[in-house]
Amino acid sequence: MARESREPDDAALQRQRSLARWDNEGGAMASGSQVEPELADQAISMPAVTDFEFMVLHSRVIALENLVTSLLATATKQQLELARDMAAFITPRAGFTQHPLTIRAAEHMVNLVERAELLRSCKTF
């Protein structure tokens, strides 16, 4: 079945709708909060992460970064631009300041796209 081509306005509208859901992903409440208001003040007991568990997690993140980079290396220019747009879209919620880790995450997303473009340009790929 042939795929219908979308007009640029439709694609932009779909992208905007997807980006607008950003704050609702992961179970966020309508207020943008990740936790029920009545539970916000309760501390959740979490076990400490051991050095070994941290090492395993770190190696898994590296593996995922490499996998994403290889997938992005075969992406279209439009998909790469969309990834850059998502990184540029990361902003704090109203009334909040930008967190350094959020800024770093956006920079890292752009870095993954740049690594993918470099990998794409390699003759051995």
C-alpha positions, 0 to 999 in steps of 0.5 A: 500500500502506497504511503500518503505524502503529507504536506509540510504544514501537516508534518509541522503540526504533527511535530508540534503535537508530539512536542506538546506531549513532552511534559505528559510523557512518563506518567506526568500529571496535568500539572507537569508533576511526576508524582500525585500531589498528596504523595509529593511530600512523602520520601520514597525509600530507595536502596543505595546503588552499589559500585558494581550496579553503577558500573553495569548501568554505565556500560549499558548506557554506553551500549545504548548510545552506540546503538542510537548513533548507528541507527541515526547514521542511517537516518534521513536528513529530516530525522536528524533535523527532528532529533536536533529540534527535540534537543532544542525544545528541551526547556524548563516548565513554566516557573522553573529554571533550567537544570544543568543536567537538562542542559547537558542532556540536550547537548548530548542529544546534539552530540549523538546526531553529530557522531552519527553524521561523522559515522555516516561520512566514513567510507567504511560504513 
